[in-house]
């Protein structure tokens, strides 16, 4: 039997792979002959061939897990030959589990022959791509439930706005929130306290445009973000987060702390501290404080339903 799991969501791929191994352990209670290879570590193809050809003295079911093999040409070519020579797809004594953190196009590009053999019928094939919308929300809720906690809807929306749909990032934040809340209901205040937004270079560029009062550049960057489908509230949250960093880093630099000390003390990534320090020269302290207050008022006004957020974002550039 052959099982092929692939897709862009590497954390859920890991979950799915671990779930299959657990199911096989439960199904074959007398034990399984488990081999796990990660070909990203440059494992030779000979060890894979030996595992497939090896004989089990206790008639145990053989489960062979191959991760990231498509990128290792020699190993991929060897496995393709073994699948054909030993008809692995119909071997009842062996299961081959292949796991690739790649899109379908990437998988074909890496090794067309092997990806074709893994994907063909009657193999079990599952695509695990990044989640969106209600499916992402449902997955997050389940992750909280697994850890004995729950999260209210507004806090859930806030969490997604701050982190996006990267499940590795999300699960790390969920671990922090559930450890802090300990079997309670996670609310907006908890998310605001513990979750750091995932900031990208466009937000730094937008802050630069605001500081230099370059309305045309700022409008272009904002338009690009909105056109890409970025949630307007996410953009506002990122801008608020970065202005908070400006004030915090500015204060600590004024107290004589180095950038490395600030990163540790304020729990801000060193890259963000470096970029923020460079932006400080473009703002007067009073000006940054005034903009930060305006941003907080926008946040409050949007949450109360008084403002259209897209229109409101453009006023930041004025």
C-alpha angles and dihedrals in degrees: 000000000000126000118188120192119180141150146107098283102087096178095054089044087057090048092049093049092050090047092055092049089050091050091051091049089053094044095050099043092172088065141272131241099237124192120179123189129178107195092192083079091063095251113179121250093234093072090054092050090050092052093051094046096042120113122232111225094197097045091248120166110255118227115187116189116197118187125189094354097142091072093055103075099193094047092043092051090047092051092048089054092046092050090055098039096047099031089231093178090069101034107118093195096057139049122197113203113192118188123189128174091211140107118248091257092050091048092053091046092052095051120346097188097051095040088052093051092048093048101047126101136300089029120105107246125182128180114210109191130166113289126242137189119344093358090058091048092049092050092051092049090052091050090054091048092051087057094048097255139099135209129215120237098253091049090047091054090046092051092052092047091053100044109023120213100308099129094200089058092042095051091049090053091045089053090053094046096047093046089052097043097038106203095336135109114282112224138186093272091056092051092047090050100047110023120083115204120246101242123197134198094261090064091053088050090050091052088050090053091050092049094049091042089234098158096177094053091043092049090050093050092046092048090050092051094049093044090053088062096257112161109250090223090054089055092050090048091052092049091049090048093051094047088050087053091049092056094042096046091043091054094048093046087052088054090056101257119147121234091255091051091048092052090054097040097044094035091234122143111260090236091056091048090052094049092044092051090054091051094051093076089064095057135064111222093241091049093052091048091050093050091047090054090050090051092052090050089051090051092051093045093050093049090051090052096243099119140049101234098210091056090044093054091060091057089065088068095056 
